[in-house]
């Protein structure tokens, strides 16, 4: 599964979370919005952490998810 992910580093930085980010948007290759599947208030340290959360939410193996940061 391929997703485009928008990462917001600015908000996390203002909150004192250094190099962490929040997910501002998540879209498939058809530009369908899947952002609602991610906790937008959570600060992530890596895309792999987002993959773990998304895989659990949609019941797939995390290795089947690919992200392209936009």
C-alpha positions as a Markdown table, in Angstrom:
| # | Residue | x | y | z |
|---|---|---|---|---|
| 1 | Unk | 0.0 | 0.0 | 0.0 |
| 2 | Unk | 1.4 | 3.4 | -1.0 |
| 3 | Unk | 0.7 | 6.6 | 0.8 |
| 4 | Unk | 1.8 | 10.2 | 0.5 |
| 5 | Unk | 2.4 | 11.6 | 4.0 |
| 6 | Unk | 2.7 | 15.2 | 5.0 |
| 7 | Unk | 4.8 | 15.7 | 8.1 |
| 8 | Unk | 4.5 | 18.8 | 10.3 |
| 9 | Unk | 7.9 | 19.3 | 12.0 |
| 10 | Unk | 7.1 | 22.9 | 13.0 |
| 11 | Unk | 4.4 | 22.2 | 15.5 |
| 12 | Unk | 6.4 | 19.5 | 17.2 |
| 13 | Unk | 9.4 | 21.8 | 17.4 |
| 14 | Unk | 7.3 | 24.6 | 19.0 |
| 15 | Unk | 6.0 | 22.0 | 21.5 |
| 16 | Unk | 9.6 | 21.2 | 22.5 |
| 17 | Unk | 9.6 | 17.8 | 20.7 |
| 18 | Unk | 12.8 | 18.5 | 18.8 |
| 19 | Unk | 13.1 | 16.5 | 15.6 |
| 20 | Unk | 9.7 | 14.8 | 16.0 |
| 21 | Unk | 6.7 | 15.4 | 13.7 |
| 22 | Unk | 3.0 | 15.2 | 13.6 |
| 23 | Unk | 1.1 | 13.8 | 10.6 |
| 24 | Unk | -0.6 | 16.7 | 8.8 |
| 25 | Unk | -2.0 | 14.6 | 6.0 |
| 26 | Unk | -2.1 | 11.0 | 4.6 |
| 27 | Unk | -3.3 | 10.2 | 1.1 |
| 28 | Unk | -3.3 | 7.2 | -1.2 |
| 29 | Unk | -2.1 | 7.2 | -4.8 |
| 30 | Unk | -5.6 | 8.3 | -5.8 |
| 31 | Unk | -5.3 | 11.3 | -3.5 |
| 32 | Unk | -8.0 | 9.9 | -1.2 |
| 33 | Unk | -7.7 | 11.2 | 2.3 |
| 34 | Unk | -6.7 | 8.7 | 5.0 |
| 35 | Unk | -5.6 | 11.2 | 7.6 |
| 36 | Unk | -8.4 | 10.2 | 9.9 |
| 37 | Unk | -6.7 | 6.9 | 10.5 |
| 38 | Unk | -3.8 | 8.7 | 12.3 |
| 39 | Unk | -3.8 | 10.5 | 15.6 |
| 40 | Unk | -2.8 | 13.9 | 14.4 |
| 41 | Unk | -2.0 | 15.0 | 18.0 |
| 42 | Unk | 0.7 | 12.4 | 18.4 |
| 43 | Unk | 4.4 | 13.3 | 18.0 |
| 44 | Unk | 6.3 | 10.7 | 15.9 |
| 45 | Unk | 10.0 | 10.2 | 15.8 |
| 46 | Unk | 10.1 | 8.2 | 12.5 |
| 47 | Unk | 7.9 | 7.2 | 9.6 |
| 48 | Unk | 8.3 | 3.6 | 10.8 |
| 49 | Unk | 6.4 | 4.6 | 14.0 |
| 50 | Unk | 3.6 | 5.9 | 11.8 |
| 51 | Unk | 3.6 | 2.7 | 9.8 |
| 52 | Unk | 3.2 | 0.7 | 13.0 |
| 53 | Unk | 0.1 | 2.7 | 14.0 |
| 54 | Unk | -1.4 | 2.6 | 10.5 |
| 55 | Unk | -0.8 | -1.1 | 10.1 |
| 56 | Unk | -2.5 | -1.9 | 13.3 |
| 57 | Unk | -5.4 | 0.4 | 12.4 |
| 58 | Unk | -6.1 | -1.2 | 9.0 |
| 59 | Unk | -5.0 | -4.7 | 10.0 |
| 60 | Unk | -2.1 | -5.2 | 7.5 |
| 61 | Unk | 1.6 | -6.0 | 7.9 |
| 62 | Unk | 3.6 | -2.9 | 8.4 |
| 63 | Unk | 6.0 | -4.1 | 5.6 |
| 64 | Unk | 3.2 | -3.8 | 3.1 |
| 65 | Unk | 3.0 | 0.0 | 3.7 |
| 66 | Unk | 5.2 | 2.5 | 1.8 |
| 67 | Unk | 5.3 | 6.2 | 2.4 |
| 68 | Unk | 6.5 | 9.1 | 0.3 |
| 69 | Unk | 7.0 | 12.3 | 2.3 |
| 70 | Unk | 5.6 | 15.4 | 0.6 |
